[in-house]
Amino acid sequence: MPYARGAAVDDAPLMELRSDALRRAVRSWEGLSERLPVGVYVCDRRGGVVHCNRRAVELWGAEPPADGGQVPFDRAFHADGSPMTAQQSPVAEALATGAPVKDREVVIVHPDGRRVHVLCNAEPLRDEGGLVIGAVNCLQDVTEFRRTRDMLRSRQGWARRILETLPIAMYQTDPEGRIMTFNPAAAALWGREPRLGEDRWCGFHKLYSTGGEPMALDLCPMAQAIAERRQILGAEAIFERPDGRRGAFLAYPTPLFDADGSLVGAINMLVDISERKRAEDLHKTLLDELNHRVKNTLATVQSLAAHSFRADGDVAGMLQAFEARLMALSSAHNRLAERHWEAADLQDVVAGVIAVFGAERAFAAGPSVQLSTRASVTLAMVLHELATNAAKYGALSSTGGKVVVEWTHAAGELALEWCERGGPPAGDPDRCGFGLRFVRRAVERELGGSVRFEFGEAGLFCRISAPIPTSG
């Protein structure tokens, strides 16, 4: 098939004359073409090779056919990998259209299987009358360039995928601070997707300093890094999302410069430290709470010791009473520890005190009331003193005696009644012992409540009233 589609039809003798003229013209620069670092070949109007240099032969992977044969394009492919016919070659297009073909990439497969990427630039050749009489094609080996380009594209693709899958928020701005790119982790941290090319400095809804003062976006770490043209490491601030939730983060903004030192933008990495800050705050709260509890416990133990031991008392009896009170305090702490020191149910506190006497001698009834750590320890110690008093002097000291503990809880007020029955009469004592004094003082001082004692024929009656807020 002829290459010069659309050209004027010449007779064979005239065409041969023009081919001879083309060959003579080529011989004048034949030596020069051999010295060129690129492949060069010249074709006549039919696509037959009139001249080629050694570099062209190396790029083709074979010598062209003799006697004006066409370029061996049976092993040529387009840049996308599809096969290329002779009619689709750059030279064929230049001969057919009379227009140059610039920077057309062609893949040539050598007989040994090696693939060579060449960049073709074909120019039509015309005679004095402007008629296309042939074409010249320049072949430049771009195999390494193509390999490098593909490698860079692959690396860019990997870098983009890595950036998108990183769990750390990252984004990039231009020199004016306009956000140009961001990864999904950044959008998740911001709680929104910023408008590319419009939103500046960062994508947070609002910012605050670590002290809680509002921070303008143009004073954020990224804005400072661009304004001062320096990297900032670990600047801490507080953010607020559009839904009102707050947290803390560390920023690592880094300005970017070109080879001439001109600022071309900046990249920022944001590390969410909200959980760490909450853990730090909780740790401080726990230490403060522990310090408070230790002080209270030591004060309680000191009070127990001061009132358990008297100069005129029985040493063994005093020691036994002191140990029993310590065990009651320890039992209250154990119940709180089982519930992570959050709260204790009054039912559990009462049951833990009276369980040693058996269900037939001690009865408890009342609703579930969640007690604070202080209230649970205080009531456990109060009930222990009442139980100890009942076991020594009251209803539990006789065979048929019983104790009933009942309580109600309404409008944040606890009303607990300790009622002894079937024991010896409880006469009004001339002097209250440590147990009853401890009950009154603990309820009044620790719970802000009141205590009423009644000493009757049936036994001791004690009513405790204290403000116990409803657990919420």
C-alpha positions in Angstrom: 0.0 0.0 0.0 1.5 3.4 -1.0 2.2 5.9 1.8 1.4 9.1 -0.2 -2.3 8.9 0.1 -3.9 12.1 -1.3 -0.7 13.2 -3.2 -0.6 13.8 -7.0 -0.1 10.7 -9.1 3.2 10.7 -11.0 4.3 8.3 -13.7 7.0 5.8 -12.9 9.9 7.4 -14.8 9.3 10.7 -13.1 9.1 9.1 -9.7 12.4 7.2 -10.3 14.1 10.5 -11.3 13.0 12.1 -8.1 14.2 9.1 -6.0 17.6 9.3 -7.7 17.7 13.0 -6.8 16.8 12.2 -3.2 19.6 9.6 -3.0 22.2 12.0 -4.4 21.1 14.7 -1.9 21.4 12.2 1.0 25.0 11.1 0.0 26.2 14.6 0.7 25.5 14.3 4.4 25.9 10.6 4.8 29.1 10.8 6.8 27.6 13.4 9.1 24.5 11.2 9.9 26.7 8.4 11.0 28.2 10.6 13.7 24.8 11.6 15.1 23.9 10.1 18.5 20.3 9.5 17.3 18.8 7.2 14.7 18.1 8.9 11.3 16.6 7.5 8.2 15.2 8.9 4.9 12.3 7.4 3.0 11.0 8.0 -0.5 7.4 8.7 -1.3 6.6 5.0 -1.2 8.1 4.6 2.2 11.2 2.8 0.9 14.4 3.4 3.0 16.8 5.5 0.9 19.3 6.0 3.7 19.7 5.1 7.4 22.6 5.4 9.9 23.9 2.7 12.2 22.1 4.1 15.2 18.7 3.6 13.4 19.6 0.0 12.6 20.5 -0.5 16.3 17.1 0.9 17.4 15.2 -1.2 14.8 17.1 -4.3 15.9 17.6 -5.3 12.2 18.8 -4.0 8.9 16.0 -2.6 6.6 15.3 -4.7 3.5 17.5 -4.0 0.5 16.5 -2.2 -2.7 14.3 0.4 -1.0 12.4 -1.9 1.3 10.3 -0.4 4.0 11.2 0.0 7.7 10.6 -3.2 9.7 7.5 -2.1 11.6 6.2 -5.6 12.0 7.5 -5.5 15.6 6.4 -2.0 16.4 3.7 -1.0 18.9 2.0 2.1 20.0 2.8 3.6 23.4 -0.3 2.0 24.9 0.9 -1.5 23.8 -1.4 -2.0 20.8 0.2 -3.2 17.5 1.3 -0.6 15.0 0.9 -1.2 11.2 3.2 0.3 8.6 0.4 2.7 7.6 0.2 4.0 11.2 3.9 4.8 11.5 5.0 8.4 11.9 6.7 8.4 8.5 3.6 7.1 6.8 1.5 9.8 8.5 4.0 12.5 7.4 4.0 11.2 3.8 0.2 10.9 3.7 -0.6 14.3 5.3 2.4 16.4 4.3 2.6 17.6 7.9 5.3 16.9 10.4 4.8 14.3 13.2 6.3 15.5 16.5 7.3 13.4 19.6 5.4 10.3 18.7 6.4 7.4 21.0 6.9 4.0 19.4 7.8 0.7 21.1 10.0 -1.6 19.1 10.5 -5.3 20.1 13.8 -6.7 19.0 14.2 -10.3 17.9 15.7 -11.2 21.3 12.6 -9.8 23.0 14.1 -6.6 24.3 11.7 -3.7 24.2 13.0 -0.3 23.1 11.1 2.9 23.4 11.9 5.5 20.8 10.6 9.0 20.3 9.9 9.7 16.6 10.0 13.1 14.8 9.1 12.8 11.1 9.3 15.6 8.6 8.1 15.5 5.0 10.7 16.3 2.3 9.5 18.4 -0.7 11.0 19.3 -4.1 11.4 22.8 -5.6 7.7 22.7 -6.6 6.5 21.8 -3.1 5.6 18.2 -3.9 6.2 15.6 -1.2 9.0 13.4 -2.4 9.9 11.6 0.8 10.4 12.0 4.6 13.1 12.0 7.2 12.6 10.5 10.6 14.7 11.0 13.7 14.7 8.3 16.4 15.7 9.0 20.0 16.1 6.2 22.5 13.9 7.1 25.5 13.9 3.6 27.1 15.7 4.7 30.3 13.7 7.9 30.4 10.4 5.9 30.1 11.6 3.4 32.8 12.5 6.2 35.1 9.2 8.0 34.4 7.2 4.8 35.1 9.2 4.3 38.3 8.5 7.8 39.4 4.9 7.5 38.6 4.8 4.2 40.5 6.5 5.8 43.5 4.1 8.7 43.3 1.2 6.3 43.2 2.6 4.4 46.2 3.3 7.7 48.1 -0.3 8.8 47.4 -1.7 5.5 48.5 0.5 5.5 51.6 -0.6 9.1 52.4 -4.3 8.2 52.0 -4.0 5.1 54.3 -1.8 6.7 57.0 -3.7 6.9 60.3 -2.0 10.2 61.0 -3.6 13.4 59.6 -1.5 15.2 56.9 -2.3 18.0 54.6 -0.5 20.5 52.3 -0.9 24.2 51.5 0.4 26.7 49.0 2.6 29.6 50.0 -0.5 31.6 51.0 -1.7 28.8 53.3 -4.5 27.6 51.1 -5.2 23.9 51.6 -4.3 22.0 48.4 -4.4 18.4 49.5 -5.3 16.3 52.6 -5.7 12.7 53.5 -8.8 10.9 55.0 -7.2 10.9 58.5 -7.1 14.7 58.4 -10.8 15.0 57.4 -11.7 12.6 60.2 -9.7 14.6 62.7 -11.2 17.9 61.5 -14.7 16.5 61.4 -15.2 18.1 58.0 -13.7 18.3 54.5 -12.2 21.8 53.7 -12.7 23.6 50.4 -9.5 23.0 48.4 -7.9 26.2 47.3 -10.2 28.3 49.6 -9.8 27.3 53.2 -6.6 28.4 54.8 -4.1 27.2 57.3 -6.0 24.2 58.7 -9.4 22.5 58.5 -10.4 22.8 62.1 -13.7 24.5 63.0 -12.2 26.4 65.9 -8.9 26.4 67.8 -7.9 27.2 71.3 -4.6 27.5 73.2 -3.7 24.9 75.8 -5.1 27.4 78.4 -8.5 27.5 76.7 -8.2 30.9 75.1 -9.6 31.2 71.5 -6.9 31.0 68.8 -7.4 32.7 65.4 -6.7 30.3 62.5 -4.1 32.7 61.1 -2.1 32.2 64.3 -2.2 28.4 64.2 1.1 26.5 64.0 0.9 26.1 60.2 0.4 29.9 59.7 3.4 30.5 62.0 5.6 28.1 60.2 4.8 29.7 56.8 5.2 33.3 58.2 8.5 32.5 59.9 9.7 30.1 57.2 10.8 27.5 59.7 9.8 24.1 60.9 7.7 23.8 64.1 7.9 20.6 66.1 5.1 19.4 68.4 3.1 22.6 68.9 0.1 21.7 71.1 -3.4 23.2 70.8 -7.0 22.4 71.4 -9.5 21.8 68.5 -13.2 22.0 68.3 -15.1 20.1 65.6 -18.3 21.4 64.0 -20.4 19.1 66.3 -18.9 20.8 69.3 -16.6 18.0 70.4 -13.1 19.0 71.6 -9.7 17.4 71.7 -6.0 18.1 71.8 -3.4 17.7 69.0 0.3 18.2 68.3 1.2 20.0 65.0 4.5 19.5 63.0 4.3 22.0 60.1 7.2 22.2 57.7 7.7 24.8 55.0 8.7 23.6 51.5 11.2 25.4 49.3 12.3 25.0 45.7 15.9 24.8 44.4 16.1 28.6 44.4 15.0 28.8 48.0 11.6 30.2 47.2 8.7 29.1 49.4 6.4 26.9 47.5 4.1 25.7 50.3 4.1 23.7 53.5 3.1 20.3 54.8 1.7 19.6 58.2 1.3 16.5 60.3 -1.3 16.5 63.1 -1.2 14.0 65.9 -4.4 13.5 67.9 -3.5 13.3 71.6 -7.0 13.7 73.0 -7.0 10.2 74.5 -3.6 10.8 76.0 -4.7 14.1 77.5 -7.8 12.4 78.9 -5.6 9.7 80.4 -3.3 12.3 81.9 -6.3 14.2 83.4 -7.7 10.9 84.8 -4.3 9.9 86.2 -4.1 13.3 88.0 -7.7 12.9 89.3 -7.0 9.4 90.5 -3.8 10.6 92.3 -5.7 13.4 93.9 -8.5 11.0 94.9 -6.0 8.5 96.2 -4.3 11.1 98.3 -7.6 12.3 99.6 -8.7 8.7 100.5 -5.4 7.9 102.2 -5.7 11.0 104.3 -9.3 10.2 105.2 -8.4 6.5 105.9 -5.5 7.5 108.1 -7.7 10.0 110.0 -10.3 7.3 110.5 -7.8 4.8 111.8 -6.3 7.4 114.1 -9.8 8.2 115.4 -10.5 4.5 115.9 -7.2 4.0 117.7 -7.7 7.0 119.9 -11.2 5.9 121.1 -10.5 2.1 121.2 -7.7 2.3 123.7 -8.2 3.7 127.2 -5.8 3.8 130.1 -8.3 1.9 132.4 -9.5 -0.6 129.8 -8.8 -4.3 129.2 -5.9 -4.4 126.8 -7.0 -7.6 125.1 -10.6 -6.4 124.7 -9.5 -3.0 123.4 -7.2 -4.7 120.9 -9.9 -7.0 119.7 -12.4 -4.1 119.3 -9.7 -2.1 117.4 -9.0 -5.0 115.0 -12.7 -5.6 114.4 -13.1 -1.9 113.4 -10.2 -2.1 111.1 -11.7 -5.2 109.5 -14.9 -3.4 109.0 -13.1 -0.5 107.3 -11.2 -3.0 105.1 -14.4 -4.8 104.2 -15.9 -1.5 103.1 -12.8 -0.7 101.0 -13.0 -4.2 99.4 -16.6 -3.6 98.3 -15.6 -0.3 96.7 -12.5 -1.9 95.0 -14.8 -4.5 93.4 -16.7 -1.7 91.8 -13.6 0.3 90.8 -14.2 2.8 93.5 -17.1 4.3 91.6 -20.1 3.5 93.9 -21.5 0.9 96.3 -25.0 -0.2 96.8 -26.5 0.3 100.3 -28.0 -3.2 100.2 -24.5 -4.6 99.8 -23.1 -2.4 102.6 -25.9 -3.5 105.0 -25.6 -7.2 104.0 -21.9 -7.2 104.6 -22.3 -6.0 108.2 -25.2 -8.2 109.3 -24.4 -11.4 107.4 -22.3 -12.8 110.3 -25.4 -12.9 112.5 -27.5 -15.0 110.1 -30.8 -14.3 108.4 -32.9 -15.5 111.3 -31.4 -12.9 113.6 -30.8 -9.9 111.3 -33.2 -8.7 108.6 -32.7 -5.9 106.1 -35.1 -4.3 103.7 -34.9 -1.2 101.4 -34.5 0.1 97.9 -31.2 0.1 95.9 -29.3 3.3 96.8 -26.0 4.0 95.1 -23.5 5.5 97.6 -20.4 7.6 97.0 -17.1 6.2 98.3 -17.3 8.5 101.4 -20.9 7.6 102.2 -20.4 3.9 101.7 -17.3 3.8 104.1 -19.1 6.0 106.6 -22.3 3.9 106.7 -20.3 0.7 106.8 -18.4 1.9 109.9 -21.6 3.3 111.5 -23.5 0.0 111.0 -20.5 -2.0 112.3 -20.5 0.1 115.6 -24.3 -0.5 115.9 -23.9 -4.2 115.3 -21.0 -4.5 117.8 -23.0 -2.6 120.4 -26.0 -5.0 119.8 -23.7 -8.0 120.1 -22.2 -6.8 123.4 -25.1 -5.1 125.1 -28.2 -5.2 122.9 -30.6 -7.6 121.1 -27.8 -9.8 119.6 -26.4 -10.5 123.1 -29.4 -12.7 124.0 -30.7 -15.8 122.3 -34.0 -14.5 121.1 -32.9 -11.1 120.1 -33.2 -9.7 116.5 -32.2 -6.7 114.5 -34.2 -5.1 111.7 -32.6 -2.6 109.4 -34.9 -0.7 107.0 -34.5 2.4 104.9 -36.2 4.6 102.4 -34.8 7.0 99.8 -36.8 9.9 98.5 -36.0 13.3 97.1 -32.3 12.7 97.7 -32.8 12.0 101.4 -31.9 8.7 103.0 -33.8 7.6 106.1 -32.3 4.5 107.8 -33.7 2.8 110.9 -31.8 0.3 113.1 -34.3 -1.4 115.4 -33.4 -4.0 118.0 -36.1 -6.4 119.3 -36.2 -9.2 121.9 -33.1 -8.2 123.7 -32.5 -6.7 127.1 -34.0 -3.2 127.8 -31.8 -0.4 126.6 -31.6 2.1 129.4 -30.5 5.6 128.7 -26.8 5.5 129.4 -25.1 8.0 131.6 -22.2 8.1 129.3 -22.2 7.1 125.6 -19.4 4.8 124.7 -17.1 5.3 121.7 -19.4 3.3 119.4 -22.4 5.6 119.8 -20.3 8.7 119.8 -18.6 7.5 116.6 -22.0 6.9 115.0 -23.3 10.4 115.8 -20.0 12.2 114.8 -19.6 10.2 111.5 -23.1 10.9 110.3 -23.0 14.6 111.2 -19.5 15.3 110.0 -19.1 12.9 107.0 -22.6 12.8 105.7 -24.0 16.1 106.9 -27.0 14.3 108.5 -28.5 13.7 111.9 -28.9 10.8 114.3 -31.6 10.1 116.8 -31.2 7.4 119.5 -34.1 5.9 121.6 -33.3 3.6 124.5 -36.5 1.5 125.2 -37.6 -1.7 126.8 -37.5 -3.5 123.5 -33.9 -2.4 122.8 -32.0 0.3 121.0 -33.6 2.2 118.2 -31.5 4.5 115.9 -32.7 6.7 113.1 -30.2 8.1 110.6 -31.2 10.8 108.2 -28.7 12.1 105.6 -28.7 13.8 102.2 -27.7 11.1 99.7 -28.2 12.4 96.1 -29.8 10.1 93.5 -27.2 8.4 91.4 -27.4 9.6 87.8 
